[in-house]
Amino acid sequence: MKKVKSGWGGERKGAGRPATGKDPLVCIRMPEKLVAAIDKAAEKEGVSRSEKIRELIEKAL
């Protein structure tokens, strides 16, 4: 891990949130009704919201 100099007295190891993956993060805004529909479908299939959104986008392309 990279050491980062903090403002409070020296370097500290592992500053900041650790990376969770290698794919780029994409943020979008959606109406509440659409999010609710996606959540309902995801719950029915036992997958996460993110996984369901990725599946829907892949199908559309």
C-alpha positions as CSV (number, residue, x, y, z in Angstrom):
1,M,0.0,0.0,0.0
2,K,1.1,3.5,-0.7
3,K,1.9,5.7,2.3
4,V,0.0,9.0,2.4
5,K,1.1,12.0,4.4
6,S,-1.7,13.1,6.6
7,G,-2.2,16.6,7.9
8,W,-2.0,15.4,11.5
9,G,1.6,14.2,11.9
10,G,3.2,12.1,9.3
11,E,2.6,9.3,6.9
12,R,-0.1,6.7,7.3
13,K,-0.5,3.5,5.5
14,G,-3.6,2.8,3.4
15,A,-5.3,6.2,3.5
16,G,-8.6,6.4,1.7
17,R,-11.2,3.9,0.7
18,P,-9.7,0.7,-0.8
19,A,-10.5,-0.1,-4.4
20,T,-13.4,-2.6,-4.8
21,G,-13.0,-3.5,-8.4
22,K,-11.2,-2.9,-11.7
23,D,-14.2,-1.8,-13.7
24,P,-15.0,1.9,-14.0
25,L,-17.8,3.3,-11.8
26,V,-20.7,4.9,-13.7
27,C,-23.3,6.9,-11.8
28,I,-26.8,7.8,-13.2
29,R,-30.0,9.3,-11.8
30,M,-33.3,7.4,-12.2
31,P,-36.8,8.1,-11.2
32,E,-37.9,6.4,-7.9
33,K,-40.5,4.2,-9.7
34,L,-37.8,2.8,-12.0
35,V,-35.5,2.1,-9.1
36,A,-38.3,0.4,-7.3
37,A,-39.1,-1.8,-10.3
38,I,-35.4,-2.7,-10.7
39,D,-35.2,-3.6,-7.0
40,K,-38.3,-5.7,-7.2
41,A,-37.0,-7.7,-10.2
42,A,-33.6,-8.1,-8.6
43,E,-35.1,-9.4,-5.3
44,K,-37.3,-11.8,-7.3
45,E,-34.2,-13.2,-9.0
46,G,-32.0,-13.1,-5.9
47,V,-29.4,-10.7,-7.3
48,S,-28.2,-7.2,-6.4
49,R,-29.5,-4.0,-7.9
50,S,-26.2,-3.4,-9.7
51,E,-26.2,-6.9,-11.2
52,K,-29.8,-6.5,-12.4
53,I,-29.0,-3.1,-14.0
54,R,-25.9,-4.6,-15.8
55,E,-28.1,-7.5,-17.0
56,L,-30.7,-5.1,-18.4
57,I,-28.2,-2.9,-20.1
58,E,-26.4,-5.9,-21.7
59,K,-29.8,-7.1,-23.0
60,A,-30.5,-3.7,-24.5
61,L,-27.2,-3.6,-26.3
